[in-house]
């Protein structure tokens, strides 16, 4: 799943957390599958991310393709990995917890890979992150650079 925000919650074992709408097709699918990928996309994918938020997974055969994102099978897990992502984490679902109106999904990282934009540090001359700032009549992003 493409993400604009996630949190590292452990280094040993490597765990990340993502807050999902428990009614979303993607959240249900990831929990049922027991695995998911997180794809860090840059600002060039803003309209695709907006499309993912407004396209229901039950209305299309391939939600990623429907918004113009190509994907392939992950390198370690049977999860979709978005082609062109700046970085990808492949995760097995470790736990899920209801937190207010969202579900906190904890994933154990099985594979992590990135483009050269992440060599030793985030090179913000090459990686222009999509920073989520909220939802108001569509996806709202922060663009300070």
PAGUNU-47360 format. One record per residue (C-alpha): x, y, z; residue in three letters. Coordinates in Angstrom, 1 decimal. Each point is the difference from the previous one (the first is absolute). Example, Ala and Ser with C-alpha at 12.3 -4.5 7.8 and 13.67 -1.06 7.14 Angstrom:
REM residues 2
<u: 12.3, v: -4.5, w: 7.8, type: ALA>
<u: 1.4, v: 3.4, w: -0.7, type: SER>
//
This chain:
REM residues 145
<u: 0.0, v: 0.0, w: 0.0, type: UNK>
<u: 1.3, v: 3.4, w: -0.8, type: UNK>
<u: 0.7, v: 2.1, w: 3.1, type: UNK>
<u: 0.7, v: 3.5, w: 0.9, type: UNK>
<u: 0.4, v: -0.7, w: 3.7, type: UNK>
<u: 1.2, v: -3.0, w: 2.0, type: UNK>
<u: 1.9, v: -0.5, w: 3.2, type: UNK>
<u: 2.9, v: -2.2, w: 0.9, type: UNK>
<u: -0.9, v: -1.7, w: 3.3, type: UNK>
<u: 2.9, v: -2.4, w: 0.5, type: UNK>
<u: 3.4, v: -0.8, w: -1.4, type: UNK>
<u: 0.3, v: -3.5, w: 1.4, type: UNK>
<u: -2.1, v: -1.5, w: -1.4, type: UNK>
<u: -0.6, v: 2.7, w: -2.7, type: UNK>
<u: -3.6, v: 1.2, w: 0.4, type: UNK>
<u: -1.9, v: 2.8, w: -1.6, type: UNK>
<u: -3.5, v: 1.3, w: 0.8, type: UNK>
<u: -2.6, v: 1.4, w: -2.4, type: UNK>
<u: -3.4, v: 1.4, w: 1.0, type: UNK>
<u: -2.8, v: -1.1, w: -2.4, type: UNK>
<u: -3.7, v: 0.6, w: -0.3, type: UNK>
<u: -1.4, v: -3.4, w: 1.1, type: UNK>
<u: -2.7, v: 0.3, w: -2.6, type: UNK>
<u: 2.4, v: 0.5, w: -2.9, type: UNK>
<u: 0.3, v: -2.8, w: -2.5, type: UNK>
<u: 3.8, v: 0.2, w: 0.1, type: UNK>
<u: 0.2, v: -0.3, w: 3.8, type: UNK>
<u: -2.3, v: -3.0, w: 0.0, type: UNK>
<u: 1.9, v: -1.6, w: -2.8, type: UNK>
<u: 3.4, v: 0.5, w: 1.7, type: UNK>
<u: -1.2, v: -1.5, w: 3.3, type: UNK>
<u: -1.7, v: -2.9, w: -1.7, type: UNK>
<u: 3.1, v: -0.7, w: -2.1, type: UNK>
<u: 2.2, v: 0.3, w: 3.0, type: UNK>
<u: 2.5, v: 2.1, w: -2.0, type: UNK>
<u: 0.4, v: 3.4, w: -1.7, type: UNK>
<u: 2.5, v: 2.2, w: -1.5, type: UNK>
<u: 0.6, v: 3.7, w: 0.7, type: UNK>
<u: 1.1, v: 2.0, w: -3.0, type: UNK>
<u: 1.5, v: 3.5, w: 0.4, type: UNK>
<u: -1.0, v: 2.0, w: -3.0, type: UNK>
<u: 1.2, v: 3.5, w: -1.0, type: UNK>
<u: -2.1, v: 3.0, w: -0.9, type: UNK>
<u: -0.3, v: -1.1, w: -3.6, type: UNK>
<u: -2.5, v: -2.6, w: 1.2, type: UNK>
<u: -2.3, v: 2.4, w: 1.8, type: UNK>
<u: -3.0, v: -0.5, w: -2.4, type: UNK>
<u: 0.4, v: -3.8, w: 0.3, type: UNK>
<u: -0.1, v: 0.2, w: 3.8, type: UNK>
<u: -3.1, v: 2.2, w: -0.2, type: UNK>
<u: -1.5, v: -2.6, w: -2.3, type: UNK>
<u: 0.8, v: -2.8, w: 2.4, type: UNK>
<u: -1.8, v: 1.9, w: 2.8, type: UNK>
<u: -3.1, v: 0.5, w: -2.2, type: UNK>
<u: -0.2, v: -3.3, w: -1.8, type: UNK>
<u: -1.6, v: -2.9, w: 1.8, type: UNK>
<u: 1.8, v: -3.3, w: -0.4, type: UNK>
<u: -3.2, v: -2.0, w: -0.6, type: UNK>
<u: -0.8, v: 2.2, w: -3.0, type: UNK>
<u: 3.0, v: -0.9, w: -2.1, type: UNK>
<u: 2.0, v: -3.1, w: -0.7, type: UNK>
<u: 3.4, v: 1.6, w: 0.7, type: UNK>
<u: -0.1, v: 3.1, w: 2.1, type: UNK>
<u: 3.6, v: 0.9, w: -0.6, type: UNK>
<u: -0.3, v: -0.3, w: -3.8, type: UNK>
<u: -3.2, v: 1.9, w: 0.1, type: UNK>
<u: 1.8, v: 3.1, w: 1.2, type: UNK>
<u: 3.0, v: -0.4, w: -2.3, type: UNK>
<u: 2.4, v: -1.8, w: 2.3, type: UNK>
<u: 1.9, v: -3.0, w: -1.2, type: UNK>
<u: 1.0, v: -2.7, w: 2.5, type: UNK>
<u: 1.9, v: -3.3, w: 0.2, type: UNK>
<u: 0.2, v: -2.8, w: 2.6, type: UNK>
<u: 2.1, v: 0.8, w: 3.0, type: UNK>
<u: 3.6, v: -1.4, w: 0.1, type: UNK>
<u: -0.7, v: -2.0, w: 3.2, type: UNK>
<u: -3.7, v: 0.0, w: 0.7, type: UNK>
<u: -3.0, v: -0.5, w: -2.3, type: UNK>
<u: -1.0, v: 3.6, w: 0.2, type: UNK>
<u: -0.3, v: 2.7, w: -2.7, type: UNK>
<u: 3.0, v: 2.3, w: -0.2, type: UNK>
<u: -0.6, v: 3.2, w: -1.9, type: UNK>
<u: 2.3, v: 0.6, w: -3.0, type: UNK>
<u: 1.7, v: 3.4, w: 0.3, type: UNK>
<u: -0.3, v: 0.2, w: 3.8, type: UNK>
<u: 3.0, v: 1.7, w: 1.6, type: UNK>
<u: 0.0, v: -2.6, w: 2.8, type: UNK>
<u: -2.0, v: -3.1, w: 0.8, type: UNK>
<u: -0.4, v: -2.0, w: 3.2, type: UNK>
<u: -1.5, v: -3.5, w: -0.2, type: UNK>
<u: -1.7, v: -0.9, w: 3.3, type: UNK>
<u: -1.8, v: -2.9, w: 1.7, type: UNK>
<u: -2.9, v: 1.0, w: 2.2, type: UNK>
<u: 1.2, v: -0.3, w: 3.6, type: UNK>
<u: -3.0, v: 1.4, w: 1.7, type: UNK>
<u: -3.0, v: 2.3, w: -0.4, type: UNK>
<u: -1.6, v: 2.2, w: 2.6, type: UNK>
<u: -3.1, v: 2.2, w: -0.1, type: UNK>
<u: 1.1, v: 3.6, w: 0.9, type: UNK>
<u: -3.0, v: 2.4, w: -0.1, type: UNK>
<u: -1.5, v: 0.0, w: -3.5, type: UNK>
<u: 3.1, v: -1.7, w: -1.6, type: UNK>
<u: 1.8, v: -3.3, w: 0.3, type: UNK>
<u: 3.7, v: 0.1, w: 0.8, type: UNK>
<u: 1.6, v: -2.8, w: -2.1, type: UNK>
<u: 3.5, v: -1.0, w: 1.1, type: UNK>
<u: 2.1, v: -1.7, w: -2.7, type: UNK>
<u: 3.3, v: -1.9, w: 0.4, type: UNK>
<u: 2.3, v: 1.1, w: -2.8, type: UNK>
<u: 1.1, v: -3.0, w: -2.1, type: UNK>
<u: 1.7, v: 2.0, w: -2.8, type: UNK>
<u: 1.0, v: 3.6, w: -0.5, type: UNK>
<u: 1.4, v: 1.6, w: -3.1, type: UNK>
<u: 0.4, v: 3.5, w: -1.4, type: UNK>
<u: 1.2, v: 2.0, w: -2.9, type: UNK>
<u: 3.3, v: 1.9, w: 0.1, type: UNK>
<u: -1.9, v: 3.0, w: 1.3, type: UNK>
<u: 0.3, v: -1.8, w: 3.4, type: UNK>
<u: 3.7, v: -0.8, w: -0.2, type: UNK>
<u: 1.3, v: 0.6, w: 3.6, type: UNK>
<u: -2.6, v: 2.8, w: 0.4, type: UNK>
<u: -3.1, v: 1.4, w: -1.6, type: UNK>
<u: 1.3, v: 2.1, w: -2.9, type: UNK>
<u: -2.8, v: 2.6, w: -0.2, type: UNK>
<u: 1.4, v: 1.4, w: -3.2, type: UNK>
<u: -1.0, v: -3.4, w: -1.6, type: UNK>
<u: -2.8, v: -1.1, w: 2.3, type: UNK>
<u: -2.9, v: 2.4, w: 0.4, type: UNK>
<u: -2.2, v: -1.7, w: 2.5, type: UNK>
<u: -3.8, v: 0.2, w: -0.1, type: UNK>
<u: -0.9, v: 1.4, w: 3.4, type: UNK>
<u: -3.6, v: -0.5, w: 1.1, type: UNK>
<u: -1.6, v: 3.0, w: 1.7, type: UNK>
<u: -3.6, v: -1.2, w: 0.1, type: UNK>
<u: -3.1, v: -0.4, w: -2.0, type: UNK>
<u: -2.3, v: 2.9, w: -1.0, type: UNK>
<u: -1.9, v: -0.4, w: -3.2, type: UNK>
<u: 2.9, v: -2.3, w: -1.2, type: UNK>
<u: 3.5, v: -0.8, w: 1.0, type: UNK>
<u: 1.8, v: 2.9, w: 1.7, type: UNK>
<u: 3.8, v: -0.1, w: 0.0, type: UNK>
<u: 2.8, v: 2.1, w: 1.4, type: UNK>
<u: 2.4, v: 1.5, w: -2.5, type: UNK>
<u: 2.7, v: 2.0, w: 1.6, type: UNK>
<u: 2.8, v: -0.6, w: -2.6, type: UNK>
//
